Amino acid sequence: MIELREALNRIGVNQIHLVGTHSEALDNLCERENLLYATAQENKPESSPTHLLLGLFTKLNVEALSSIESHAVQLSEMKSVFDQQLEEKHAKAFRLPVLEELQLVTHIWLYIQGYLGMDYSLANDHATQTSDAISGLLDQNADVLRTDFNQSYYLGFREFEANKPPSLGWKRWFEKWLN
């Protein structure tokens, strides 16, 4: 059985810039979710580790996004108090772990979607949804955040393309003609 962190390393999630800056958060997440990933492997031995990762990170994204959306008013009010009462450098020092985890999970989830060669428009919809939910809390433009999330999708898609077996005969001609 493959450990969660090992499965993520095998598909190259370390390429994602946020993974490098939030390695401790990823370690904590992997430790917390490793048992669920192991159970999924036992219950679905015919599924590839990558497809199980997709299922796990879909679940994690839905939960983290739901948590942010259900507490958006309180989080905004807390941020507003920090911004008004503290100097800018001190206000920015406060971190919201649930927000950081949502960003990390979304980057990895979109990377996995790209790695599996899934449809970009679906990944973009997910990136947009998360960006819209967190842009106010981060004081960043939602489109800039969405673009950043989509970079993770494209990193994964590059891996998909690199690992794709070469096409033969008429199929290769047809693909070249369309591209």
Phi and psi restraints in degrees (value plus and minus 20) as a CYANA .aco file:
   2 ILE   PHI    -116.0   -76.0
   2 ILE   PSI     112.9   152.9
   3 GLU   PHI     -89.4   -49.4
   3 GLU   PSI     132.9   172.9
   4 LEU   PHI     -78.9   -38.9
   4 LEU   PSI     -68.4   -28.4
   5 ARG   PHI     -82.7   -42.7
   5 ARG   PSI     -59.0   -19.0
   6 GLU   PHI     -84.4   -44.4
   6 GLU   PSI     -61.4   -21.4
   7 ALA   PHI     -82.3   -42.3
   7 ALA   PSI     -60.3   -20.3
   8 LEU   PHI     -87.0   -47.0
   8 LEU   PSI     -60.5   -20.5
   9 ASN   PHI     -84.7   -44.7
   9 ASN   PSI     -57.8   -17.8
  10 ARG   PHI     -81.7   -41.7
  10 ARG   PSI     -52.3   -12.3
  11 ILE   PHI    -113.2   -73.2
  11 ILE   PSI     -21.3    18.7
  12 GLY   PHI      67.4   107.4
  12 GLY   PSI       8.5    48.5
  13 VAL   PHI     -84.6   -44.6
  13 VAL   PSI     -34.2     5.8
  14 ASN   PHI     -84.8   -44.8
  14 ASN   PSI     -33.3     6.7
  15 GLN   PHI     -89.0   -49.0
  15 GLN   PSI     -43.9    -3.9
  16 ILE   PHI     -90.5   -50.5
  16 ILE   PSI     106.1   146.1
  17 HIS   PHI     -77.2   -37.2
  17 HIS   PSI     -58.0   -18.0
  18 LEU   PHI     -88.4   -48.4
  18 LEU   PSI     -48.9    -8.9
  19 VAL   PHI     -83.1   -43.1
  19 VAL   PSI     -60.2   -20.2
  20 GLY   PHI     -86.0   -46.0
  20 GLY   PSI     -58.5   -18.5
  21 THR   PHI    -104.4   -64.4
  21 THR   PSI     -34.7     5.3
  22 HIS   PHI    -145.0  -105.0
  22 HIS   PSI      20.3    60.3
  23 SER   PHI     -84.5   -44.5
  23 SER   PSI     -54.1   -14.1
  24 GLU   PHI     -87.1   -47.1
  24 GLU   PSI     -61.1   -21.1
  25 ALA   PHI     -83.2   -43.2
  25 ALA   PSI     -59.6   -19.6
  26 LEU   PHI     -87.3   -47.3
  26 LEU   PSI     -59.9   -19.9
  27 ASP   PHI     -79.5   -39.5
  27 ASP   PSI     -64.5   -24.5
  28 ASN   PHI     -84.1   -44.1
  28 ASN   PSI     -62.6   -22.6
  29 LEU   PHI     -82.2   -42.2
  29 LEU   PSI     -64.8   -24.8
  30 CYS   PHI     -84.3   -44.3
  30 CYS   PSI     -60.8   -20.8
  31 GLU   PHI     -83.7   -43.7
  31 GLU   PSI     -62.0   -22.0
  32 ARG   PHI     -88.1   -48.1
  32 ARG   PSI     -57.8   -17.8
  33 GLU   PHI    -121.3   -81.3
  33 GLU   PSI     -19.1    20.9
  34 ASN   PHI     -81.3   -41.3
  34 ASN   PSI     -60.1   -20.1
  35 LEU   PHI     -84.1   -44.1
  35 LEU   PSI     -61.4   -21.4
  36 LEU   PHI     -83.9   -43.9
  36 LEU   PSI     -60.7   -20.7
  37 TYR   PHI     -85.1   -45.1
  37 TYR   PSI     -60.7   -20.7
  38 ALA   PHI     -84.3   -44.3
  38 ALA   PSI     -61.3   -21.3
  39 THR   PHI     -83.1   -43.1
  39 THR   PSI     -60.9   -20.9
  40 ALA   PHI     -82.3   -42.3
  40 ALA   PSI     -59.3   -19.3
  41 GLN   PHI     -84.4   -44.4
  41 GLN   PSI     -59.6   -19.6
  42 GLU   PHI     -87.9   -47.9
  42 GLU   PSI     -62.9   -22.9
  43 ASN   PHI     -96.2   -56.2
  43 ASN   PSI     -44.6    -4.6
  44 LYS   PHI    -151.0  -111.0
  44 LYS   PSI      46.0    86.0
  45 PRO   PHI     -84.6   -44.6
  45 PRO   PSI     -40.9    -0.9
  46 GLU   PHI     -99.6   -59.6
  46 GLU   PSI     -34.2     5.8
  47 SER   PHI    -104.2   -64.2
  47 SER   PSI     123.2   163.2
  48 SER   PHI     -91.8   -51.8
  48 SER   PSI     133.1   173.1
  49 PRO   PHI     -75.9   -35.9
  49 PRO   PSI     -54.6   -14.6
  50 THR   PHI     -89.3   -49.3
  50 THR   PSI     -59.1   -19.1
  51 HIS   PHI     -87.2   -47.2
  51 HIS   PSI     -54.2   -14.2
  52 LEU   PHI     -87.7   -47.7
  52 LEU   PSI     -57.0   -17.0
  53 LEU   PHI     -82.2   -42.2
  53 LEU   PSI     -61.0   -21.0
  54 LEU   PHI     -79.2   -39.2
  54 LEU   PSI     -66.0   -26.0
  55 GLY   PHI     -82.5   -42.5
  55 GLY   PSI     -65.0   -25.0
  56 LEU   PHI     -83.5   -43.5
  56 LEU   PSI     -66.3   -26.3
  57 PHE   PHI     -95.1   -55.1
  57 PHE   PSI     -42.4    -2.4
  58 THR   PHI     -84.3   -44.3
  58 THR   PSI     -67.7   -27.7
  59 LYS   PHI     -79.8   -39.8
  59 LYS   PSI     -67.6   -27.6
  60 LEU   PHI     -83.2   -43.2
  60 LEU   PSI     -59.1   -19.1
  61 ASN   PHI     -85.8   -45.8
  61 ASN   PSI     -65.5   -25.5
  62 VAL   PHI     -79.9   -39.9
  62 VAL   PSI     -64.3   -24.3
  63 GLU   PHI     -85.8   -45.8
  63 GLU   PSI     -66.1   -26.1
  64 ALA   PHI     -87.2   -47.2
  64 ALA   PSI     -61.2   -21.2
  65 LEU   PHI     -85.5   -45.5
  65 LEU   PSI     -61.8   -21.8
  66 SER   PHI     -81.5   -41.5
  66 SER   PSI     -60.9   -20.9
  67 SER   PHI     -83.3   -43.3
  67 SER   PSI     -64.3   -24.3
  68 ILE   PHI     -84.2   -44.2
  68 ILE   PSI     -66.6   -26.6
  69 GLU   PHI     -85.4   -45.4
  69 GLU   PSI     -56.6   -16.6
  70 SER   PHI     -95.2   -55.2
  70 SER   PSI     -39.7     0.3
  71 HIS   PHI    -134.5   -94.5
  71 HIS   PSI      -1.3    38.7
  72 ALA   PHI     -79.0   -39.0
  72 ALA   PSI     -62.4   -22.4
  73 VAL   PHI     -84.3   -44.3
  73 VAL   PSI     -67.0   -27.0
  74 GLN   PHI     -85.1   -45.1
  74 GLN   PSI     -60.8   -20.8
  75 LEU   PHI     -85.4   -45.4
  75 LEU   PSI     -59.9   -19.9
  76 SER   PHI     -85.1   -45.1
  76 SER   PSI     -62.0   -22.0
  77 GLU   PHI     -84.4   -44.4
  77 GLU   PSI     -61.9   -21.9
  78 MET   PHI     -83.0   -43.0
  78 MET   PSI     -64.2   -24.2
  79 LYS   PHI     -82.2   -42.2
  79 LYS   PSI     -61.8   -21.8
  80 SER   PHI     -81.8   -41.8
  80 SER   PSI     -62.0   -22.0
  81 VAL   PHI     -82.8   -42.8
  81 VAL   PSI     -65.9   -25.9
  82 PHE   PHI     -79.7   -39.7
  82 PHE   PSI     -64.7   -24.7
  83 ASP   PHI     -84.5   -44.5
  83 ASP   PSI     -56.8   -16.8
  84 GLN   PHI    -100.5   -60.5
  84 GLN   PSI     -54.9   -14.9
  85 GLN   PHI    -113.7   -73.7
  85 GLN   PSI     -41.2    -1.2
  86 LEU   PHI    -136.6   -96.6
  86 LEU   PSI     137.7   177.7
  87 GLU   PHI     -83.3   -43.3
  87 GLU   PSI     136.4   176.4
  88 GLU   PHI     -76.4   -36.4
  88 GLU   PSI     -63.6   -23.6
  89 LYS   PHI     -85.9   -45.9
  89 LYS   PSI     -53.7   -13.7
  90 HIS   PHI     -97.1   -57.1
  90 HIS   PSI     -57.1   -17.1
  91 ALA   PHI     -83.4   -43.4
  91 ALA   PSI     -58.4   -18.4
  92 LYS   PHI     -94.0   -54.0
  92 LYS   PSI     -35.4     4.6
  93 ALA   PHI     -93.2   -53.2
  93 ALA   PSI     -42.5    -2.5
  94 PHE   PHI     -94.2   -54.2
  94 PHE   PSI     111.8   151.8
  95 ARG   PHI    -137.9   -97.9
  95 ARG   PSI     130.3   170.3
  96 LEU   PHI    -130.6   -90.6
  96 LEU   PSI      83.8   123.8
  97 PRO   PHI     -75.8   -35.8
  97 PRO   PSI     -56.0   -16.0
  98 VAL   PHI     -86.9   -46.9
  98 VAL   PSI     -53.0   -13.0
  99 LEU   PHI     -90.8   -50.8
  99 LEU   PSI     -63.3   -23.3
 100 GLU   PHI     -82.9   -42.9
 100 GLU   PSI     -60.2   -20.2
 101 GLU   PHI     -86.7   -46.7
 101 GLU   PSI     -59.3   -19.3
 102 LEU   PHI     -80.6   -40.6
 102 LEU   PSI     -63.5   -23.5
 103 GLN   PHI     -82.1   -42.1
 103 GLN   PSI     -66.4   -26.4
 104 LEU   PHI     -82.2   -42.2
 104 LEU   PSI     -68.4   -28.4
 105 VAL   PHI     -82.2   -42.2
 105 VAL   PSI     -61.3   -21.3
 106 THR   PHI     -86.0   -46.0
 106 THR   PSI     -63.3   -23.3
 107 HIS   PHI     -79.1   -39.1
 107 HIS   PSI     -66.8   -26.8
 108 ILE   PHI     -86.6   -46.6
 108 ILE   PSI     -62.3   -22.3
 109 TRP   PHI     -80.5   -40.5
 109 TRP   PSI     -65.4   -25.4
 110 LEU   PHI     -87.8   -47.8
 110 LEU   PSI     -56.2   -16.2
 111 TYR   PHI     -79.8   -39.8
 111 TYR   PSI     -66.3   -26.3
 112 ILE   PHI     -81.6   -41.6
 112 ILE   PSI     -60.7   -20.7
 113 GLN   PHI     -80.2   -40.2
 113 GLN   PSI     -63.7   -23.7
 114 GLY   PHI     -85.4   -45.4
 114 GLY   PSI     -62.1   -22.1
 115 TYR   PHI     -79.6   -39.6
 115 TYR   PSI     -53.1   -13.1
 116 LEU   PHI    -108.3   -68.3
 116 LEU   PSI     -20.8    19.2
 117 GLY   PHI      52.4    92.4
 117 GLY   PSI       7.9    47.9
 118 MET   PHI     -94.2   -54.2
 118 MET   PSI     145.7   185.7
 119 ASP   PHI     -81.1   -41.1
 119 ASP   PSI     110.3   150.3
 120 TYR   PHI     -84.9   -44.9
 120 TYR   PSI     -58.8   -18.8
 121 SER   PHI     -81.7   -41.7
 121 SER   PSI     -54.9   -14.9
 122 LEU   PHI     -87.1   -47.1
 122 LEU   PSI     -65.0   -25.0
 123 ALA   PHI     -81.4   -41.4
 123 ALA   PSI     -61.4   -21.4
 124 ASN   PHI     -83.6   -43.6
 124 ASN   PSI     -59.5   -19.5
 125 ASP   PHI     -80.1   -40.1
 125 ASP   PSI     -63.0   -23.0
 126 HIS   PHI     -86.1   -46.1
 126 HIS   PSI     -61.7   -21.7
 127 ALA   PHI     -82.5   -42.5
 127 ALA   PSI     -60.2   -20.2
 128 THR   PHI     -84.6   -44.6
 128 THR   PSI     -64.6   -24.6
 129 GLN   PHI     -80.3   -40.3
 129 GLN   PSI     -66.8   -26.8
 130 THR   PHI     -87.4   -47.4
 130 THR   PSI     -62.9   -22.9
 131 SER   PHI     -80.3   -40.3
 131 SER   PSI     -63.6   -23.6
 132 ASP   PHI     -83.4   -43.4
 132 ASP   PSI     -55.8   -15.8
 133 ALA   PHI     -91.8   -51.8
 133 ALA   PSI     -50.6   -10.6
 134 ILE   PHI    -130.2   -90.2
 134 ILE   PSI     -29.8    10.2
 135 SER   PHI     -78.7   -38.7
 135 SER   PSI     -61.8   -21.8
 136 GLY   PHI     -86.6   -46.6
 136 GLY   PSI     -54.2   -14.2
 137 LEU   PHI     -93.4   -53.4
 137 LEU   PSI     -44.6    -4.6
 138 LEU   PHI    -121.8   -81.8
 138 LEU   PSI     -23.6    16.4
 139 ASP   PHI      33.7    73.7
 139 ASP   PSI      23.5    63.5
 140 GLN   PHI    -147.9  -107.9
 140 GLN   PSI     133.3   173.3
 141 ASN   PHI     -87.1   -47.1
 141 ASN   PSI     113.8   153.8
 142 ALA   PHI     -81.3   -41.3
 142 ALA   PSI     -56.4   -16.4
 143 ASP   PHI     -88.2   -48.2
 143 ASP   PSI     -55.3   -15.3
 144 VAL   PHI     -85.7   -45.7
 144 VAL   PSI     -63.5   -23.5
 145 LEU   PHI     -83.1   -43.1
 145 LEU   PSI     -63.8   -23.8
 146 ARG   PHI     -80.7   -40.7
 146 ARG   PSI     -62.7   -22.7
 147 THR   PHI     -82.0   -42.0
 147 THR   PSI     -61.5   -21.5
 148 ASP   PHI     -82.8   -42.8
 148 ASP   PSI     -64.3   -24.3
 149 PHE   PHI     -81.8   -41.8
 149 PHE   PSI     -62.1   -22.1
 150 ASN   PHI     -85.8   -45.8
 150 ASN   PSI     -46.0    -6.0
 151 GLN   PHI     -80.6   -40.6
 151 GLN   PSI     -55.3   -15.3
 152 SER   PHI     -86.9   -46.9
 152 SER   PSI     -59.1   -19.1
 153 TYR   PHI     -78.6   -38.6
 153 TYR   PSI     -67.0   -27.0
 154 TYR   PHI     -87.9   -47.9
 154 TYR   PSI     -52.8   -12.8
 155 LEU   PHI     -80.0   -40.0
 155 LEU   PSI     -66.2   -26.2
 156 GLY   PHI     -84.8   -44.8
 156 GLY   PSI     -59.1   -19.1
 157 PHE   PHI     -86.3   -46.3
 157 PHE   PSI     -54.8   -14.8
 158 ARG   PHI     -81.2   -41.2
 158 ARG   PSI     -59.0   -19.0
 159 GLU   PHI     -85.6   -45.6
 159 GLU   PSI     -60.6   -20.6
 160 PHE   PHI     -79.0   -39.0
 160 PHE   PSI     -68.4   -28.4
 161 GLU   PHI     -83.4   -43.4
 161 GLU   PSI     -60.1   -20.1
 162 ALA   PHI     -87.8   -47.8
 162 ALA   PSI     -49.7    -9.7
 163 ASN   PHI    -116.2   -76.2
 163 ASN   PSI     -23.9    16.1
 164 LYS   PHI     -92.7   -52.7
 164 LYS   PSI     112.0   152.0
 165 PRO   PHI     -85.5   -45.5
 165 PRO   PSI     127.6   167.6
 166 PRO   PHI     -86.2   -46.2
 166 PRO   PSI     126.2   166.2
 167 SER   PHI     -98.9   -58.9
 167 SER   PSI     134.5   174.5
 168 LEU   PHI    -137.6   -97.6
 168 LEU   PSI     129.8   169.8
 169 GLY   PHI      34.7    74.7
 169 GLY   PSI    -150.2  -110.2
 170 TRP   PHI     -82.0   -42.0
 170 TRP   PSI     -51.4   -11.4
 171 LYS   PHI     -84.7   -44.7
 171 LYS   PSI     -61.8   -21.8
 172 ARG   PHI     -84.1   -44.1
 172 ARG   PSI     -62.9   -22.9
 173 TRP   PHI     -81.2   -41.2
 173 TRP   PSI     -63.3   -23.3
 174 PHE   PHI     -84.4   -44.4
 174 PHE   PSI     -62.8   -22.8
 175 GLU   PHI     -84.5   -44.5
 175 GLU   PSI     -62.3   -22.3
 176 LYS   PHI     -83.7   -43.7
 176 LYS   PSI     -60.5   -20.5
 177 TRP   PHI     -83.2   -43.2
 177 TRP   PSI     -60.6   -20.6
 178 LEU   PHI     -93.9   -53.9
 178 LEU   PSI     -49.9    -9.9
